[in-house]
Each structure stands twice: as C-alpha cells, then as structure tokens.
Amino acid sequence: MSTRQDEAPPVPADQHEGDGALLTDGTTGAALPADRYLDREQSWVKFNQRVLELAESDETPLLERVRFLAIFASNLDEFFMVRVAGLTRRMVAGFPVEGADGQLPVQVLKNTLGGAAELTERQSAVFTDRVQPELARHDIEILRWKELEERERDDLTRLFKDRIYPVLTPLVVDPAHPFPFISGLSLNLAVMLAEPGTGATMFARVKVPPNLPRFLNVTARRFVPIEDVIAAHLDDLFAGMDIVEHYVFRVTRVRDLEVDEDLTENLLQAMERELAKRRFEPAVRLEVEADMANDVLCRLAKELSVDEDAIFKVNGPLDLAGLDVIADLPIGQLRYPAFVPSTKAVPADVSIFATLNERDVLVQHPYDSFTTTVERLVEEAAADPRVLAIKQTLYRTGEESPIVDALIDAAEAGKQVVVVVEIKARFDERANIIWARKLEEAGCHVVYGFVGMKTHAKVMLIVREETDGSLKRYCHIGTGNYHPATARLYEDYGLLTANREVGEDVTDLFNHLTGYSRKIGYRRLLVAPEALRAGIVGRIGRQAARARAGKPAKIAFKCNALVDEMVIDALYRAAQAGVTVDLWVRGMCALRPGVPGLSDTITVHSILGRFLEHSRIYAFGTGEPDPDPQPGEDPEAGNEVWIGSADMMHRNLDRRVEALVRVGDSAHCARLRWLIAQGMDEGTSSWWLDSDGDWTRHARDAGGQPLRDVQETLIREKSRGRSADG
C-alpha cells in the first residue's frame, strides 16, 4: 500500500470553542472544550517532581538517589534558563499572549515559580533529612567546616592556599567600585565587612572557582562544600577587615541563544560571539541560604532586578547538581548492578554490509551496544575501499567521539564526507563548534542546516560500490544522538537498513539539507517541518475513521513530550470515535486523559528510571490484519510503526528538521508494539496521569509487591542473549 507522506491529509484541529472539525469521513465533529489542554510549564514541573520521587524512594539504590538529586537540580537550572526565561521575555516585551490553556504569561509564571519553589524546598528536605543521613550510615559524609577534624582542616587550608586562593578575586562595592556582574549558575559568597576603626560596613562578593569540584574530597568518603573552605579563610582575602557575616547565593540567567541568521553571513563566528555574550543575560532566579539577613537579600534582589517570587531560600547547600562527584563513588552495592550491553545485534564475524544486505537490523540502546552497531557501521564505512561517500547529521556528540574520528579518517582517505552539524544544539554549542572546525580542517564538507531552523534528525547515509559495479545505499535512522556516552544512559532505537526506498528517501533528505531541494514527498520518511505533523495527524484521523466504520483501530505512542495542539485534538477526536489510545510520555503532556466524552479511551503513563527513556515510537493500528477487509482493500491497511527524532512539540514540528522512518519488518513492528504495551501494562511500575494533570506513582501491587521494572526486564532479556532484532 502507499505510504507517501503527501498522501496523508491532516485532520484540521479544532482551535476555537464552538467550532466543529471536519473529519476524514466528511462529517463534522462536536466542538472540543476550551479547557482541554494542561499547562505545559506545570507539566514540566511535575515531570521533575517524578525525578525527585526517585530520589525519595528507598527502593532506589542510595548513590542513584544522590544522582537523581543532581539530575533534578540540573533539570531545574535548564528549566529556568529556557522556559522561565521565555515567559519572562514575553512579559517584558509586552506580548501577553494567552497560552493554549487560556492562561496569560503572568499567571503561568506565578504558578510555575510557585511549583518550582515547592519542589526546591522538597529537594532540600530529601537531601538533608533522608539521603545525607543514609549516606552517613554507609560512612559517606558530607560535612560542614565546623564538623571537620583539625587534621582535615589543616589539609584543606593547604589546598586553599595552593589551589583556591590564587584564583579568587574578592570584589568590594563602594562609590568607586560598582556592584559586580554575577555570572549565571556561578556560586558566590556575599560578605559584609566592617572597618575596625570606624565600624563602617561594606558589601563584597567572592565568586567560587567553577573549575573545582562542588564538593571537595577530604578523605576517601568525606566531603565538604567548597564554599565552606573559602568562607573559613575570608580573613586571608580581606586582611585587616572584620568579617561581619557571609552567605552563599547563586543566580540563574537566560541561556537561549539569539542569532539573526538573515543578517549573518558566517553563522559559526556569530555563534562564537553570542556565546561570549551569554553570561550577560538577565537574571531569572536568585537562590540564597535560608538564613541570609534580610538587608543582604534585599540588596542582592535590587541589584540583580529579581522578582520576589523568583527568590528561593534554600535549607542546606545550594547547587546540588554537583552531587555527581559523590554519586560516582565506586561502591557497587550502593548503585544499580553493572550491565554490559549485548553485542549480538550484528554478527561480529561478517561485514556489517553483508548483514544489512540480508536483513534490516533494529537496535535498542543501551541494551544493544552502540559501539558494535552504529559506531561499527561508520568505522567500517571509513575503512572500506568500496565506500564512496558518507553523509551524516550531528546534533550532539561527545568530546571524544569515535564517529567523528571515523568521519575524519574517511575524508583523509579520499571519500566524500558530508556532515550536517547543528551548532545551535542547546548547551552543546561550544563543543559542536570545535568539532565543526576539526571536520572542516580534515576536508569534510560541513553544512550548518537551514536559516532559522535546527537540524535535529538522526540520519546517516553510506554509498558503496558493490562487487557487480552497482551502487547501494546503507542507512541508519535513529531516535537518539550519535553520542557514545549518552548511548549508554539513554534508551533509544535505531534502524540500520539497505532498503532501496529508505536509501532514496535519505538521499533526498540530505539533498534537501545541503542543496535546499524543495522535496516534500517521501516514500518511507515523514519529515518536518513540511509534512511530519500532517502525516501523524492524518494517520490518527484514519484510525478514527476505521473505528467509526467498525474496523479494528488503535494508536500507541512513546515519546518525550506531547504538547502540540493539533496532534492532541486529533487524538481527542480519535478517542471520541472509540479508538483505544495508549500514550507513554516521559516528560511534558498537555493532553487530559480520562475526561468523559472527550478522552475516555486515552491512557497516559510515564516511566523514569535507570536509563532516560528517549525513543520516539508512533504505532497505528492493532498490528493484526483486518479480519473483514473490503474488496480490493489491503488487510494490513492502517498498521504502521514509525520511529525517529521528533516529539509532538511545536519546536519539533515547526522549527526543526526532523525525520521519522516507517519500520518495514513485521517482527520489528511487533517488537516496538510489545515495548509500548509493556510500558502501558498495569503490572509495570509507572506514573499515571489523571485529567487534572496530576501524576500518581504505581510501583506496588495490591499485595505490596514491587511491580515490573520494564528496564530491568530488558536488561535480563539481553543477559539471556536475545537481541532486539529477534
């Protein structure tokens, strides 16, 4: 049957209360309620609440609880730098546009800051009252300066004089010295000084060096916050002055890069200039120690122009993202059991090209080794004299990347190498600029994608001359980045194939990226921004039409976020038609499940755990042939499974180049459907979303026994030798 994306017309979304929507069978559906969307910012806050619940859980190994506290803190930093910053900018710029849920930005901001403040207080309590005492019971101590032994203080004093004091720059504020700029995410000490003779007071700021660990190792398992060591030696910094009081504080600033590409000829140089300017962005959050004196706090808030609602008073140490140094302690019994990825997805004793000539290979990382599949494909291509060209997108990659090294080797060997590098990948811009320059120096053709649009698709194309002289294309399309480190921590799928149609599509896509081809229709791909939303919404509509016609119909998604209104409205319409809709959403979800008459048949679950659930799977149909097809109708009509890089978000569907590929092998499709079914099963440990936007954790059965951990299930399966391909 045909699967061209330009033949999948969308179901128009119902965007206005009282308007009907034209359905795929030509009828008009009832108006959808105005309050049908959950607030996306609150949804994100509740996603991070689920991360915090893993840190609170006694069932999570102790050092992994520490890591989840660090992840929570890092997530919250990013949320303020991006999402809260965006809301603040809209208000400052005078654009009080209503969100999809009808709230004005000022309402959303107030609710968001309130929710984030509650979670910050909860995080501090988890660390101070539960995790820290449990660490101490295992002889892992996070101590304050006054709790250290005299010998330990002496050792730290030497460390201070040798490594810390030389890089400190105390800055006093007086008529000749204005209030200093406080860089984003830096840890600082606010110090009140007094002249011994006159008693005159003044304010000083000391920045904690960012190149040293957040928690200093006193002995093997004893740590102290670095700011305590600096505070204990303030007399060395302000000799002859009286130290009246000192407090720790931290500022979060906007961190979205803005480059006018229409006016910029050299995007790489523009990005480098913008990175240099980034530290001067406005402040959106001020974190302070809970006992900070009110006059000091008021001064900081005034100088930093921070709203009262954005001031967070914290009990205990600030910036718990630095807890990774403790979470990394090599104590096996306090961490998740060691896991070695399977290497059986591709036979080791034959060429990977020979394997792909026989069959497609579906891999699921980290359960299947990234090194012996995706990395191996690039490395074999670089070394194979029959390979003529390699084309690849790079959104994020590691500081030491075997894939980049292989691409450089291929270029130096005379192969044509084209790399589409996304230098605007958030927080990885500097690393990507470095890689882009290295690739260019090696002779690779480096392309930076489209003006005003990120290239987020995960695709690779290898052109090889076969023994009969013909040219054949080998492809990889994935859900995750070509990043060896995250491939061990993120759950992602990848399809390796020599299928002709996929190869032709990926060729067209690269021509689109490098030559500005206006290609829209593909055979096995759905590509954003031109047609991916239309393809997804159209297929949702087809399932609804099948249900209305009394045919088998089902929709099952696994993604990181679901906030696009057109997709959500299409899912509501499908539910109203009687389609069973299973949604496994890791993060933000603006859809309200279980609303009578609107979403009775929609279920939303979320799973967080050892690995970051990162794959995107979009399955349509029941997976079973139609038992009663119409004359001439394909009994498999309506059964499709797609994987790829896109979440159901505005930025993915409108402002990024994304790609989904239709999985062709029936066993692979069954496997992907099985995975979603595992996540949605009531016997699997997960969080369930209700119609009010609240998530409830279901981790034990009625008898109090732990429910199935889907990640542990997959680990055990791989340990028994089964591949994702079988």
N, C-alpha and C positions, 0 to 999 in steps of 0.2 A: 504494500500500500504506500501511497505517497506520504512523505513526512516533511515536505518543504515548508520552512517556517512562514513563507509568504502566503501559504495556503491555509494558515491557522488564524482566522479572523478573531479579533478580541471581542469579548463581551463588554460593551461600554459600562463603565462604573456608574453607579447611582451616586452622584456627588451632592445632590440637593434634596433636603427633606421635602417630600411631597411629589417628587418626580418619579416616574416609573422608569424601568430599564428595559431596553429591547433585548430579548433573549435570542439564543441561537435558533430556536424553532419559530421565530417570528412573533411570539406572544410577548406581552408586556408584563413584567413582574410588579408586585406591590412595592410601594415606597419603602426604603430601608430607614430605620430610626436614626435621628440625628445624633444620638449618644452612643453610636455603635463602635466607636474606637476608644481604646485605652490610651492614656498619655504615654508617649514613648520615653520621656525622661524619667517618669516614675517607674516605668517598666525596666529601664536600665538600673535604677537604684535597687529595685527588687532582685534583679539579676545578681548584683554584687552582694546583696543580702544572702543569696544562696551560697555564694563563695564563702561568706563569713560563717554560715551554718556548718560548713565542712570543717572550719577551724574550731568550731564549738563542739563538734561531735567527738565523743570518747572513742567511737569506732574507727576514727581516722588515726593512723599511726602518728605518734607525737611530733616527730620532726616534720611530717607532712602537714600537721596542723600549723606549725610555725610557718611553713611555706605558704599555706593558704592565707595566713595573716599578711604575709609580704605581698602576695598577689592581690589581695583586697586593697591594700594601701596603694599599690601601683595602679590598679584599675581606677581607684578614686582620683588619683592625680590626673590620669588621662581624661577622665570624665570632666573634671573642672577645666582642664586646658582646652578641651574641644567643645563639649556640649554646653556647659555652663557659660563658657566664653562666647559661644554663638548666641545664646539667649541674651547675654549682656550687651553684645554688639547691636542686636536688633533693637533693643530698648534705647540705647544711646543714640543710634542712628534715626530714631523716630519712626520705626516700622512696626507698629503694634498689630501685626497680622495675627489673626486667630489661627491656632493650631487645628489639626484635624478633629480634635476632641472638643473644639469650641472655646478653649481657654485662651486668654491673652497671655503674651510672654511674661508680664509681670506676675500673673497668677502662677504660671508654670514655674518661674524662677523661685518664687517664695516657697512653693510646695517642694520643689527639688532640693533647695538648700535645707529645708526642714528635715526632709527624709535623709539627706546625706549627713546632717548633724547627728541625728539619732543613731545612724549606723556607726559613725565615728566614735560616739560615746560607748556604743556596744562593743566595738572593736577593742577599745582601751580596757574595758572590763574583762573581756575574754583573755587578753594578754596578761593583765595584772593579776586577776583573781583565779584564773584557771590554768592557762598554759605555762606561765612563768613558775608557779609552784610545782607543777608537774615536771617541768624541766629540772628543777632543783632536786626533786626526788630521784632523778637519774643522774645526779651530780653534774648537771649543766646549769650554770648560774649566770644570770645577767644582773650585775651588781651596780650600785652607785658608789661614788668615790669614798664616802664615809664608811662603806661596808668592806673595803679592801684591807688586806693586811699591810703592815708597814713595809714589808719587803716588796710587795706588789706596787705600792705607791712609789717606792724608790725606783723600781724598774720603769714605771710609766713616766716618772719625772725625767729620767734619762731619755726615754723615747720622745717626750715633749721637746726637750732641748735640742735633740739631734734631728728630728723629722718634722715636727709640727711648728715650733716657734719660728724657724726661718721663713716659713711661707705665710705666716699670719700678718695681716695688715689692719691694725686697730684704727678705726675712723671716728674721730670725735666731732660732734656737731656743736658749732659755736658761730658767732657772727661772721667769721672768716671761712668757715667750713660748712657748706650746706648739707642737708640730710642726704646721705649717700643713696645711690641706686641699689636696690636689693634684687638680685637676680632670681629668676624663677626656680623653685624647688631647692634653693640653697638653704642650708641650716645655719642659723645665726644666733649670736648672743646679743641681747640688749643689755647694756651695762650702764648703771647710774654711778657716776663718780662724784667725789667731793674734794674741794681744795682743803688741805689740812688746816691752813691758816685762817681762811675766810669762811669756810663752810659752803662756799658757792658750789652748786651742783651742775653737772652737765651730762649729756647723753652720749654714749659711744656704742658703736656696732662692731662686732667681731664676726667675720664670716668663717665658718668651719670649712677647712680644705676639702673639696669634693673628691680629691684623688686618694683619700684614705678610707679604710673600711668604716662603715657606720658604727659598728660595734668592734672595739679593739680587743684582741685576744690577750688576756692577761696570762693565763696558763692554758693548758690543753682544752679545758672545758669551762673556763671562767672568762666572762666578757664584761666590758664596761662601755657605756656610751661615750663616744669621742668628745662630746661637748662637756662631759663631766671632767675630763682630763684638762681641757682648756680652761674651764671655769676655776679649777683648783690652782691655776697658775696665772690668773689675771694680774696679780701683783707684778709679775715679770713684764707684762705688756704695758701696765700703767704705773711704772715706778714712781714713787713719791706721792701718789694719789690714794685716797681712801676709796675702797670698793664698797658702795652703799648696798647695792643689790644687783642681781643679774638674773636674766630669764632667757629661755630659748624660744625662738619663733621661726616661722617658715612661711614663705609667700608662694602662691601658685599664680602663674601668669598665662595669658593666652598663648597657645602654641600652634595655631593653624597658620600655615604659610600662605601669603597672598602675593602672587606674581602676575602682573598684567602681561600675559603671553602675546597679546595682539601687538604690544608696543615693544616687545623684547626680541631682539634678533638672536641672541645667544642665551638660550634657556639655562644652560649649565652655569654660566657666570652669574646670571640673575639669581639662581637658587643659592649660590655661594654667598652673594651679598645679602640675601634675605636671611640666611642662617646666622650671619654676623649680627643682623638687626634684631633677631628673635628675642634676645634677652631683655629688650626694652619694651616688650608688650605690656598692656595694662594688667594690674593685679585683679584676680577674681576670687581669691581665698586667702585668709590670714589664719594660720594655726599658731596658737600660743600655749604655753604651760598654764594649767588651770589656776595656779596661784599668782599669776602675774598681777602686779599692782595696777590699779585702775588708771592712774595717771600715765603710766608707761604704755598701757594698752591704748588709751585714747590718743596718745601721741603717734603711735605706730599707725593706728587706723586713719588718723587725719593725714599723715604724710604719705600713706600708701593709697589714699582715697578708696578704702574698702568699706562696703556697706556693712552695717551692723549684723545683718543676717548671714554675712559671709565670714564672720569671725568665729572660729571654732576653738573652744577651750578644751584642752586635752589633758586627761589624767595619765601620767606616765610619759615615757619617751615619745617624741614626735618622729615622724618618718619611719614607720615600721617596715617600709619596703626594703630597708637594709637588713632585715632579719634573714635574708638568704644565706649570709655567711654562717649562720647557726643551723639553718635547715640543711646545709650541705655537709654537716658533720658526718663522717663515715661510720655511722653506728647502725649496722644493718637491721637490728631488731626493732629500731625505732622508725624505720622507713618502710615504704612499700617493698615487697620482696623483689629481688633482682629479676629482670626479664630480658631475655635475648630474643630479638626479632627473628622470625622464620626466614630462611634463605631458600625456600623450596618453590617460590612462585615461578622462577625461571631456572631451568636446569643449568647447572654450572659447567657441564662437560660439553655443551654445544654452543654455537654462536647464538646470541640473543636475536639476531636477524633470522636465523633458521627457525627459531621457536615462533617468532611472530609471523613467519610465512605459513606456519601450520595453524595458528590459532591466535585469538586475542588473549591478552593477559590482563586481568583485573587485580590490582594490588590495593591493600588497605594498610596504611602506615598508622602507628608504628608496629603493628602486628606482623606485617611483611617488611623486610629490610629495605630501606631506601637505597642503601649502598649497593646491594646486589641486583637492583631493578633499574631505577631511574638513573642513578649515577653511572651504573654499568652501561646503560644504553648510550649515554653521552660519551663515555670514555671509549667504548668500542667503536663508536662512530668516528671519534677523533683519530683513532689508530688505524682504522680500516682504509686501505688504499682505494677501495671501491666507492667509498662515500665521497660525494662531490660537494655537498652543501649541508649546513646545519643552520636552522633558524629557531630562535628561542626567545620567549619573553622572560624577563627577570623583574619581579616586583620586590621581593626581599630575598636576600641570601646571606650566608654567614661571612664573618671576617676572613675565615679560611675556607674557601669553597672549592671542593674538587670539581664541581661542574664548571665554574669559571676557569679554573686551571685547564680543564679539558678543552673548553672553547678556545682558549689562547693557544694551546698545543695544535688544535685543528687549523687555526688561522696561520700559524707559523709553518704548518705542513702544506700550505697552499690551498686548503679547502676554502670555499666561500662560507663565511660565518656572518650571520646577521643576528644582532641581539637588540631586542626592543627593551630598553631599560627604563623603568619608571622611577625617575629621580625624585618624584614627589611622594613616595611611599612614606606615610606619616611616621616620624621618629627614626626612619632609616635613611633619610635624605643624604646625610654626610657619607655614610658607608657606600651608598649607591653611586655617589659622585666619584668616589675613589675607584670603584670597580669600573665605572664607565670610562674613566681615563686610561686605566690599565688595558681594557679591551681595545680601545682605540689605538693605543700605542702598539699593540700586538698585530694590528691590521684587520681587526674585526670591523664590520660596518655597524656602528652603534646608532640607533634611532631612538628618539625620545617620545614617540607617540604623537597624539593629536593635541592641538591647542585647546586648552580648557577642559581636558578630559584625561583621567588616569587610565593607563592600560593595566588592568587587573587580571586579565585572562591568563591561565596557566597552560601554555601550549608549547609544544616542541615539534619540529618537522625535520626529518633527515631524508635527504635524497641520495639514493645509492644505485649504482650501475650493477645490474645482476650479471651472472655468467653468460646469459644469452644476449647481452648487449642492451637490454631494455632498462628503463629507469623505473625504480619503485620508491614509493614514499612510505616512511615509517613515522608514526606519530605517538606522542604522549599528550593526553589531555587530563588535567588533574583538578582537584578541589583545593590543593594547598600549594604553598610556595616551594620553589627549588632551593630549599634551605636545609642542609643536613642536620643542624641542631634541632630545629623545630619539628623535623620529621620524626624525631624520637619522642616528642612530647605532644604533638598534635595528631588527632585522629583525622586522616584524610584518605580519599580514594584517588586512584589514578588508572586510566585505561591506556594500555600500550597496544597498538594495533598497526597492521599493514593494510587495513581495509581501503580499497580504492576510493570509495566515496568520501570517507573521512579524510584521506590524504588530499583529495581535490579541494575539499572544504577548507582544510587548514592552509593549503597553498593560497587559496583565495583570501583567507583572513590575513595572512602575512602581507599579501599584495595590498590589502586594504590598509594595513598599519604602516607600511613603508612607502607605498606609492599613491596613497589617497584614492584608491579604487573605490567606486561608489557601490560596490557589491552589497546586496541586501539579502537575496535568497540563497539559502544553503540547503544541502541535502540531509546532512546528519547533525548540523550545528544549529543552535539558537544563539544569536549574537546581539549583545546590547551595544549601543543604545537603540539601534534601528528597529529591532523586532523581537527582543527577548521577552519583554513584558507581554506583547501581543501574542507571542507563542504560548506562554504559560497561561494567560487569561483565556485564550481561545480553547486550550485543551481542558481547562476547568469547565468552560461552558459546554464542551462536548460531553463531558461526564454528566453534567446536569441534564442535558438533552437525552442522554441514554436512560437516565433514571426516570425522566418523565415518560419515556417510551416503554418503560417496564423492563429495560435491559440491565445486566449487571453493570454496576458503576462504583468506583471508589477512587479516592485521592489520598495519597500519603506523601508528606514532605518531611525532609530532615534538613534543617538549615540553622544558621546562626541568628537570624533576625527576620521578623515578619512585620513590617510596618507600612508597606505600600498600600494605599487606599484602594487602588483599582484591583489589585490581587485579592485583598481582604473582601471587598464587595463581591467579587466573583465567587469566592469561597462561601460567603453567606448565601448567595443565590443557589449554589450547588447544594448546600445544606437544606435550603427550603424545598429543593426538588427531591430531597430524600437521599442524597449521596452521603455515604459514610466518609468523613474527613478526619484523618489522623495526622496531627502536626507535632513533630519533635523539634522544638525550638530551644536552642541553648540560651539565648540572650533575650533581646527585646521582642515583645509580641504585643501588637496593638489590637489584635482581634479578641473579641469577647466570646469565649466558648460557652455552650450550655444555656444560651438565652432562649426561652420558649418562643417558638415561631420564627426565630432568626438563625440560631446556631445549635439547635438541639442535637444534631448528629456530629458536631465538631468536638474533638478531644485534643487538648494541648498538654503535652508533657515536656519536661526538661530534665536533662541528665548532666551532672557535673561530677568530676572525679579525678582520678589519677592523671588521665590524659584530657587535653582540651578537645571536646567534640567539635570538629571543624568542617567536616564534609557536608556538601550540599547534594541532596538526592531529591528528585522530583518524579514520583511514580504515579501513573494514571492507569485506571482500570484495576480489575481484580487479579490480573495475572493468569486468569483461566479463560479458555476460548469461550466465545458466545455460544451457549447451548442451542440457540434458535436463531441463527443469522438469516437475514433476508436474502432472497435470491440474488446472487452476484456479490454479496457482501462478504468481506474478509472476516472470518470468525475471530481473528486476533485484533480486529479494529478496536481502538480505544485503549489497547495495552501498550504502554510505553514507559521506559525508565530513562531519566536523564541525570547526568552528574556534571558538575563543573564549578566555576568560581563564583557564581552570583548568588547573593542573598536577595530576598524580596524587600529591598530598600530603595528609596529614591536615588541615592547616590550610585548604587549598583546598576540600576535600570536606566538612568538618565544621564549620568555624568561619568561613566566608566565604560571602557571596552571590556566586556565580559563574554565568556563562552561556555555554553552547555553542550555536551555531546550526547546523542541518543545511544544507549548501550544496545548492541546488536545481538549478543549471545544470550540465549534464553536462560542458561544456567546462571550467568552473571546477573541477569534481571531478577531471577528468583532469589539470588543471594542478597541483593540490595533490598528487595521487599522483605525478606526474612529479617534483616537487620532492623528496619524500621518497626516491624512487628514486635521484635524483642524489646525495643525501647518503649513501645506503647502498651506492652503487656502489663496487667495489674500485678503480676508476680515479680516485676522488675523494680528495683529501687529507683525512685524518680520523684520529681516535684510535679504537682498537678495544678494547672491554672484554673481559677474559677471566673465567673462572669464579672466580678468586681475588681479583677486584676490582682488578686492575692494568690500566692503560690503556697501550697501545702506539701510538706515532705512526706512521702510514703516509703519508709525504709524497713518496716517490720510487718509481718503478717498478724492475723488475729491472735495467734498463739505466742507472739513476741519474738518469733524467729526472724533473722535478717532476710530480707528479700534478695532476689538475684541481683548481682552486680554485673551488668552487661559487659563491662570492660574486663573484669576477671574471667567471665565466660569466654571471651575471645582469646585472652591470654592462655587459658587452659587448652582451648581448642588448638591453638598454634603449637603449644608444647607437645600435643599429641601427634603433630605432624600434618594436620590438614591445612591446605592452602586456601586463600580466598578465591582461588580460581577453580576450586573443585567442589 
